[in-house]
Amino acid sequence: MPYLHYTSLEGIQGIVENKSMWASHINFLNDRKEWLHFDDIFHEALQNLEYPIDVGGKIYTASEELSKDINVYRGGRINDF
């Protein structure tokens, strides 16, 4: 599954070297569709992983288990939508 991210050469270098990518808080997004799109892609990616999977020494046998332990926004208010 392809993923597009607009950044500078320095930005992609930081992502690769640190093996992580940060995102803006969802209340600062221009459009709530940005979050909804990310959420769909993220959960599809979790479902497509080959389980069991070891994440930081913890073994996950299904995407639902892993999803519960990942800190993603699951409620509250996003720009009053």
N, CA, C and O atoms as a printed pandas DataFrame, in Angstrom:
     atom_number atom_name residue_name chain_id  residue_number  x_coord  y_coord  z_coord
0              1         N          MET        A               1    0.842   -1.164    0.000
1              2        CA          MET        A               1    0.000    0.000    0.000
2              3         C          MET        A               1    0.898    1.240    0.000
3              4         O          MET        A               1    1.716    1.409    0.904
4              5         N          PRO        A               2    0.751    2.107   -1.006
5              6        CA          PRO        A               2    1.593    3.306   -1.066
6              7         C          PRO        A               2    1.153    4.340   -0.035
7              8         O          PRO        A               2   -0.022    4.413    0.326
8              9         N          TYR        A               3    2.096    5.124    0.425
9             10        CA          TYR        A               3    1.815    6.205    1.359
10            11         C          TYR        A               3    2.558    7.424    0.856
11            12         O          TYR        A               3    3.756    7.346    0.584
12            13         N          LEU        A               4    1.878    8.541    0.728
13            14        CA          LEU        A               4    2.489    9.775    0.251
14            15         C          LEU        A               4    2.657   10.739    1.410
15            16         O          LEU        A               4    1.759   10.894    2.238
16            17         N          HIS        A               5    3.815   11.386    1.464
17            18        CA          HIS        A               5    4.085   12.364    2.512
18            19         C          HIS        A               5    4.922   13.467    1.899
19            20         O          HIS        A               5    6.024   13.216    1.411
20            21         N          TYR        A               6    4.403   14.695    1.921
21            22        CA          TYR        A               6    5.134   15.829    1.370
22            23         C          TYR        A               6    6.079   16.368    2.423
23            24         O          TYR        A               6    5.660   16.760    3.513
24            25         N          THR        A               7    7.369   16.384    2.084
25            26        CA          THR        A               7    8.367   16.879    3.022
26            27         C          THR        A               7    9.618   17.289    2.250
27            28         O          THR        A               7    9.714   17.079    1.041
28            29         N          SER        A               8   10.547   17.860    2.951
29            30        CA          SER        A               8   11.824   18.243    2.348
30            31         C          SER        A               8   12.779   17.044    2.382
31            32         O          SER        A               8   12.480   16.017    2.992
32            33         N          LEU        A               9   13.916   17.189    1.728
33            34        CA          LEU        A               9   14.937   16.148    1.757
34            35         C          LEU        A               9   15.414   15.917    3.198
35            36         O          LEU        A               9   15.647   14.780    3.606
36            37         N          GLU        A              10   15.556   17.007    3.960
37            38        CA          GLU        A              10   15.955   16.877    5.357
38            39         C          GLU        A              10   14.883   16.145    6.160
39            40         O          GLU        A              10   15.191   15.358    7.054
40            41         N          GLY        A              11   13.625   16.415    5.832
41            42        CA          GLY        A              11   12.524   15.750    6.528
42            43         C          GLY        A              11   12.526   14.249    6.308
43            44         O          GLY        A              11   12.378   13.485    7.262
44            45         N          ILE        A              12   12.693   13.814    5.060
45            46        CA          ILE        A              12   12.708   12.373    4.776
46            47         C          ILE        A              12   13.936   11.720    5.397
47            48         O          ILE        A              12   13.873   10.571    5.833
48            49         N          GLN        A              13   15.044   12.437    5.440
49            50        CA          GLN        A              13   16.244   11.904    6.077
50            51         C          GLN        A              13   15.981   11.667    7.570
51            52         O          GLN        A              13   16.383   10.638    8.114
52            53         N          GLY        A              14   15.312   12.611    8.227
53            54        CA          GLY        A              14   14.983   12.453    9.640
54            55         C          GLY        A              14   14.036   11.285    9.879
55            56         O          GLY        A              14   14.190   10.554   10.858
56            57         N          ILE        A              15   13.054   11.103    8.991
57            58        CA          ILE        A              15   12.110    9.994    9.121
58            59         C          ILE        A              15   12.842    8.664    9.025
59            60         O          ILE        A              15   12.618    7.762    9.831
60            61         N          VAL        A              16   13.716    8.551    8.036
61            62        CA          VAL        A              16   14.452    7.295    7.827
62            63         C          VAL        A              16   15.422    7.037    8.974
63            64         O          VAL        A              16   15.471    5.924    9.498
64            65         N          GLU        A              17   16.186    8.040    9.369
65            66        CA          GLU        A              17   17.176    7.852   10.435
66            67         C          GLU        A              17   16.527    7.539   11.787
67            68         O          GLU        A              17   17.043    6.718   12.546
68            69         N          ASN        A              18   15.408    8.184   12.087
69            70        CA          ASN        A              18   14.751    7.987   13.382
70            71         C          ASN        A              18   13.705    6.881   13.369
71            72         O          ASN        A              18   13.169    6.511   14.413
72            73         N          LYS        A              19   13.418    6.354   12.179
73            74        CA          LYS        A              19   12.400    5.304   12.018
74            75         C          LYS        A              19   11.075    5.709   12.651
75            76         O          LYS        A              19   10.379    4.887   13.246
76            77         N          SER        A              20   10.738    6.986   12.514
77            78        CA          SER        A              20    9.474    7.473   13.047
78            79         C          SER        A              20    9.032    8.707   12.272
79            80         O          SER        A              20    9.836    9.378   11.626
80            81         N          MET        A              21    7.747    8.987   12.351
81            82        CA          MET        A              21    7.204   10.154   11.688
82            83         C          MET        A              21    6.177   10.781   12.625
83            84         O          MET        A              21    5.315   10.086   13.163
84            85         N          TRP        A              22    6.270   12.064   12.815
85            86        CA          TRP        A              22    5.355   12.787   13.688
86            87         C          TRP        A              22    4.269   13.424   12.836
87            88         O          TRP        A              22    4.465   13.686   11.650
88            89         N          ALA        A              23    3.143   13.665   13.446
89            90        CA          ALA        A              23    2.043   14.333   12.759
90            91         C          ALA        A              23    1.502   15.451   13.641
91            92         O          ALA        A              23    1.684   15.447   14.859
92            93         N          SER        A              24    0.851   16.384   13.017
93            94        CA          SER        A              24    0.211   17.480   13.751
94            95         C          SER        A              24   -0.935   16.945   14.590
95            96         O          SER        A              24   -1.541   15.925   14.261
96            97         N          HIS        A              25   -1.223   17.644   15.676
97            98        CA          HIS        A              25   -2.397   17.296   16.467
98            99         C          HIS        A              25   -3.627   17.467   15.585
99           100         O          HIS        A              25   -3.694   18.396   14.781
100          101         N          ILE        A              26   -4.579   16.588   15.731
101          102        CA          ILE        A              26   -5.729   16.594   14.831
102          103         C          ILE        A              26   -6.558   17.863   14.914
103          104         O          ILE        A              26   -7.260   18.187   13.956
104          105         N          ASN        A              27   -6.505   18.593   16.017
105          106        CA          ASN        A              27   -7.243   19.842   16.101
106          107         C          ASN        A              27   -6.633   20.949   15.246
107          108         O          ASN        A              27   -7.240   22.006   15.071
108          109         N          PHE        A              28   -5.423   20.707   14.708
109          110        CA          PHE        A              28   -4.776   21.708   13.881
110          111         C          PHE        A              28   -4.778   21.334   12.402
111          112         O          PHE        A              28   -4.109   21.988   11.601
112          113         N          LEU        A              29   -5.511   20.305   12.034
113          114        CA          LEU        A              29   -5.627   19.934   10.623
114          115         C          LEU        A              29   -6.565   20.902    9.920
115          116         O          LEU        A              29   -7.470   21.459   10.542
116          117         N          ASN        A              30   -6.353   21.101    8.632
117          118        CA          ASN        A              30   -7.186   22.004    7.855
118          119         C          ASN        A              30   -8.557   21.425    7.555
119          120         O          ASN        A              30   -9.516   22.166    7.338
120          121         N          ASP        A              31   -8.651   20.127    7.544
121          122        CA          ASP        A              31   -9.868   19.475    7.090
122          123         C          ASP        A              31  -10.037   18.167    7.855
123          124         O          ASP        A              31   -9.105   17.364    7.910
124          125         N          ARG        A              32  -11.195   17.942    8.438
125          126        CA          ARG        A              32  -11.398   16.707    9.207
126          127         C          ARG        A              32  -11.229   15.477    8.352
127          128         O          ARG        A              32  -10.956   14.400    8.882
128          129         N          LYS        A              33  -11.382   15.599    7.037
129          130        CA          LYS        A              33  -11.211   14.455    6.142
130          131         C          LYS        A              33   -9.773   13.937    6.183
131          132         O          LYS        A              33   -9.526   12.758    5.931
132          133         N          GLU        A              34   -8.823   14.826    6.501
133          134        CA          GLU        A              34   -7.424   14.385    6.611
134          135         C          GLU        A              34   -7.305   13.319    7.691
135          136         O          GLU        A              34   -6.655   12.294    7.485
136          137         N          TRP        A              35   -7.931   13.558    8.845
137          138        CA          TRP        A              35   -7.864   12.590    9.930
138          139         C          TRP        A              35   -8.598   11.311    9.566
139          140         O          TRP        A              35   -8.080   10.215    9.781
140          141         N          LEU        A              36   -9.794   11.440    9.018
141          142        CA          LEU        A              36  -10.592   10.268    8.680
142          143         C          LEU        A              36   -9.870    9.404    7.652
143          144         O          LEU        A              36   -9.915    8.176    7.730
144          145         N          HIS        A              37   -9.212   10.034    6.696
145          146        CA          HIS        A              37   -8.448    9.303    5.682
146          147         C          HIS        A              37   -7.282    8.557    6.330
147          148         O          HIS        A              37   -7.058    7.378    6.054
148          149         N          PHE        A              38   -6.542    9.256    7.193
149          150        CA          PHE        A              38   -5.431    8.610    7.888
150          151         C          PHE        A              38   -5.928    7.425    8.711
151          152         O          PHE        A              38   -5.330    6.349    8.678
152          153         N          ASP        A              39   -7.015    7.620    9.444
153          154        CA          ASP        A              39   -7.542    6.568   10.315
154          155         C          ASP        A              39   -7.902    5.321    9.508
155          156         O          ASP        A              39   -7.617    4.201    9.933
156          157         N          ASP        A              40   -8.525    5.512    8.347
157          158        CA          ASP        A              40   -8.864    4.373    7.486
158          159         C          ASP        A              40   -7.617    3.630    7.021
159          160         O          ASP        A              40   -7.550    2.404    7.102
160          161         N          ILE        A              41   -6.627    4.381    6.533
161          162        CA          ILE        A              41   -5.391    3.772    6.025
162          163         C          ILE        A              41   -4.632    3.074    7.148
163          164         O          ILE        A              41   -4.107    1.976    6.961
164          165         N          PHE        A              42   -4.577    3.710    8.306
165          166        CA          PHE        A              42   -3.864    3.152    9.446
166          167         C          PHE        A              42   -4.448    1.805    9.853
167          168         O          PHE        A              42   -3.705    0.844   10.051
168          169         N          HIS        A              43   -5.760    1.725    9.980
169          170        CA          HIS        A              43   -6.375    0.471   10.406
170          171         C          HIS        A              43   -6.311   -0.600    9.321
171          172         O          HIS        A              43   -6.239   -1.790    9.627
172          173         N          GLU        A              44   -6.337   -0.189    8.075
173          174        CA          GLU        A              44   -6.138   -1.154    6.987
174          175         C          GLU        A              44   -4.725   -1.728    7.049
175          176         O          GLU        A              44   -4.524   -2.926    6.849
176          177         N          ALA        A              45   -3.751   -0.866    7.327
177          178        CA          ALA        A              45   -2.365   -1.331    7.437
178          179         C          ALA        A              45   -2.214   -2.308    8.601
179          180         O          ALA        A              45   -1.517   -3.314    8.472
180          181         N          LEU        A              46   -2.855   -2.028    9.733
181          182        CA          LEU        A              46   -2.797   -2.952   10.871
182          183         C          LEU        A              46   -3.383   -4.309   10.502
183          184         O          LEU        A              46   -2.849   -5.347   10.893
184          185         N          GLN        A              47   -4.469   -4.302    9.759
185          186        CA          GLN        A              47   -5.115   -5.556    9.371
186          187         C          GLN        A              47   -4.264   -6.352    8.390
187          188         O          GLN        A              47   -4.367   -7.577    8.325
188          189         N          ASN        A              48   -3.422   -5.657    7.625
189          190        CA          ASN        A              48   -2.601   -6.329    6.618
190          191         C          ASN        A              48   -1.270   -6.842    7.154
191          192         O          ASN        A              48   -0.530   -7.502    6.425
192          193         N          LEU        A              49   -0.951   -6.549    8.419
193          194        CA          LEU        A              49    0.281   -7.085    9.002
194          195         C          LEU        A              49    0.164   -8.595    9.152
195          196         O          LEU        A              49   -0.930   -9.141    9.291
196          197         N          GLU        A              50    1.297   -9.245    9.121
197          198        CA          GLU        A              50    1.329  -10.694    9.311
198          199         C          GLU        A              50    1.468  -10.980   10.804
199          200         O          GLU        A              50    2.490  -10.654   11.409
200          201         N          TYR        A              51    0.462  -11.575   11.386
201          202        CA          TYR        A              51    0.441  -11.878   12.820
202          203         C          TYR        A              51    0.787  -13.336   13.050
203          204         O          TYR        A              51    0.516  -14.164   12.181
204          205         N          PRO        A              52    1.385  -13.688   14.204
205          206        CA          PRO        A              52    1.714  -12.810   15.322
206          207         C          PRO        A              52    2.875  -11.880   14.972
207          208         O          PRO        A              52    3.695  -12.166   14.100
208          209         N          ILE        A              53    2.910  -10.754   15.689
209          210        CA          ILE        A              53    3.948   -9.757   15.465
210          211         C          ILE        A              53    4.488   -9.305   16.821
211          212         O          ILE        A              53    3.735   -9.157   17.783
212          213         N          ASP        A              54    5.802   -9.089   16.883
213          214        CA          ASP        A              54    6.468   -8.635   18.106
214          215         C          ASP        A              54    6.692   -7.129   17.984
215          216         O          ASP        A              54    7.394   -6.668   17.084
216          217         N          VAL        A              55    6.093   -6.376   18.891
217          218        CA          VAL        A              55    6.273   -4.928   18.918
218          219         C          VAL        A              55    6.829   -4.559   20.289
219          220         O          VAL        A              55    6.112   -4.567   21.290
220          221         N          GLY        A              56    8.097   -4.241   20.312
221          222        CA          GLY        A              56    8.732   -3.862   21.566
222          223         C          GLY        A              56    8.700   -4.945   22.631
223          224         O          GLY        A              56    8.610   -4.645   23.821
224          225         N          GLY        A              57    8.774   -6.209   22.210
225          226        CA          GLY        A              57    8.786   -7.313   23.149
226          227         C          GLY        A              57    7.411   -7.854   23.502
227          228         O          GLY        A              57    7.304   -8.849   24.219
228          229         N          LYS        A              58    6.366   -7.218   23.013
229          230        CA          LYS        A              58    5.005   -7.706   23.253
230          231         C          LYS        A              58    4.505   -8.380   21.975
231          232         O          LYS        A              58    4.623   -7.828   20.881
232          233         N          ILE        A              59    3.954   -9.565   22.130
233          234        CA          ILE        A              59    3.470  -10.335   20.982
234          235         C          ILE        A              59    1.981  -10.057   20.779
235          236         O          ILE        A              59    1.178  -10.215   21.699
236          237         N          TYR        A              60    1.628   -9.647   19.583
237          238        CA          TYR        A              60    0.234   -9.405   19.219
238          239         C          TYR        A              60   -0.193  -10.483   18.235
239          240         O          TYR        A              60    0.543  -10.823   17.308
240          241         N          THR        A              61   -1.396  -11.019   18.447
241          242        CA          THR        A              61   -1.892  -12.078   17.570
242          243         C          THR        A              61   -2.973  -11.593   16.619
243          244         O          THR        A              61   -3.381  -12.330   15.722
244          245         N          ALA        A              62   -3.450  -10.352   16.803
245          246        CA          ALA        A              62   -4.490   -9.820   15.922
246          247         C          ALA        A              62   -4.417   -8.296   15.894
247          248         O          ALA        A              62   -3.908   -7.672   16.825
248          249         N          SER        A              63   -4.928   -7.709   14.822
249          250        CA          SER        A              63   -4.873   -6.256   14.661
250          251         C          SER        A              63   -5.651   -5.533   15.751
251          252         O          SER        A              63   -5.282   -4.422   16.134
252          253         N          GLU        A              64   -6.715   -6.137   16.255
253          254        CA          GLU        A              64   -7.515   -5.487   17.285
254          255         C          GLU        A              64   -6.706   -5.279   18.568
255          256         O          GLU        A              64   -6.831   -4.247   19.228
256          257         N          GLU        A              65   -5.881   -6.264   18.914
257          258        CA          GLU        A              65   -5.042   -6.144   20.109
258          259         C          GLU        A              65   -4.045   -5.004   19.947
259          260         O          GLU        A              65   -3.875   -4.180   20.846
260          261         N          LEU        A              66   -3.396   -4.968   18.805
261          262        CA          LEU        A              66   -2.394   -3.936   18.547
262          263         C          LEU        A              66   -3.047   -2.562   18.508
263          264         O          LEU        A              66   -2.502   -1.605   19.057
264          265         N          SER        A              67   -4.188   -2.453   17.876
265          266        CA          SER        A              67   -4.896   -1.184   17.767
266          267         C          SER        A              67   -5.231   -0.605   19.135
267          268         O          SER        A              67   -5.153    0.609   19.325
268          269         N          LYS        A              68   -5.603   -1.451   20.088
269          270        CA          LYS        A              68   -5.946   -0.982   21.431
270          271         C          LYS        A              68   -4.747   -0.370   22.143
271          272         O          LYS        A              68   -4.909    0.544   22.952
272          273         N          ASP        A              69   -3.550   -0.860   21.852
273          274        CA          ASP        A              69   -2.354   -0.376   22.537
274          275         C          ASP        A              69   -1.698    0.821   21.861
275          276         O          ASP        A              69   -0.792    1.435   22.425
276          277         N          ILE        A              70   -2.146    1.152   20.673
277          278        CA          ILE        A              70   -1.562    2.293   19.959
278          279         C          ILE        A              70   -2.348    3.535   20.333
279          280         O          ILE        A              70   -3.578    3.547   20.301
280          281         N          ASN        A              71   -1.611    4.586   20.689
281          282        CA          ASN        A              71   -2.241    5.805   21.160
282          283         C          ASN        A              71   -2.712    6.643   19.977
283          284         O          ASN        A              71   -1.970    7.484   19.470
284          285         N          VAL        A              72   -3.937    6.413   19.545
285          286        CA          VAL        A              72   -4.538    7.235   18.491
286          287         C          VAL        A              72   -5.802    7.863   19.043
287          288         O          VAL        A              72   -6.408    7.339   19.978
288          289         N          TYR        A              73   -6.185    8.948   18.486
289          290        CA          TYR        A              73   -7.358    9.683   18.932
290          291         C          TYR        A              73   -8.617    8.894   18.614
291          292         O          TYR        A              73   -8.838    8.527   17.460
292          293         N          ARG        A              74   -9.439    8.630   19.606
293          294        CA          ARG        A              74  -10.631    7.813   19.415
294          295         C          ARG        A              74  -11.900    8.483   19.916
295          296         O          ARG        A              74  -12.916    7.802   20.059
296          297         N          GLY        A              75  -11.894    9.756   20.184
297          298        CA          GLY        A              75  -13.111   10.381   20.654
298          299         C          GLY        A              75  -12.902   11.847   20.912
299          300         O          GLY        A              75  -11.808   12.368   20.695
300          301         N          GLY        A              76  -13.916   12.511   21.363
301          302        CA          GLY        A              76  -13.801   13.930   21.656
302          303         C          GLY        A              76  -14.142   14.793   20.465
303          304         O          GLY        A              76  -14.882   14.380   19.573
304          305         N          ARG        A              77  -13.609   15.969   20.457
305          306        CA          ARG        A              77  -13.998   16.973   19.484
306          307         C          ARG        A              77  -12.856   17.278   18.537
307          308         O          ARG        A              77  -11.734   17.528   18.976
308          309         N          ILE        A              78  -13.128   17.260   17.244
309          310        CA          ILE        A              78  -12.152   17.675   16.239
310          311         C          ILE        A              78  -12.782   18.813   15.454
311          312         O          ILE        A              78  -13.612   18.578   14.576
312          313         N          ASN        A              79  -12.396   20.040   15.762
313          314        CA          ASN        A              79  -12.895   21.200   15.035
314          315         C          ASN        A              79  -14.412   21.201   14.858
315          316         O          ASN        A              79  -14.919   21.569   13.798
316          317         N          ASP        A              80  -15.113   20.797   15.873
317          318        CA          ASP        A              80  -16.584   20.839   15.891
318          319         C          ASP        A              80  -17.249   20.109   14.738
319          320         O          ASP        A              80  -18.161   20.651   14.113
320          321         N          PHE        A              81  -16.816   18.899   14.443
321          322        CA          PHE        A              81  -17.512   18.193   13.353
322          323         C          PHE        A              81  -18.469   17.168   13.856
323          324         O          PHE        A              81  -19.126   16.495   13.062
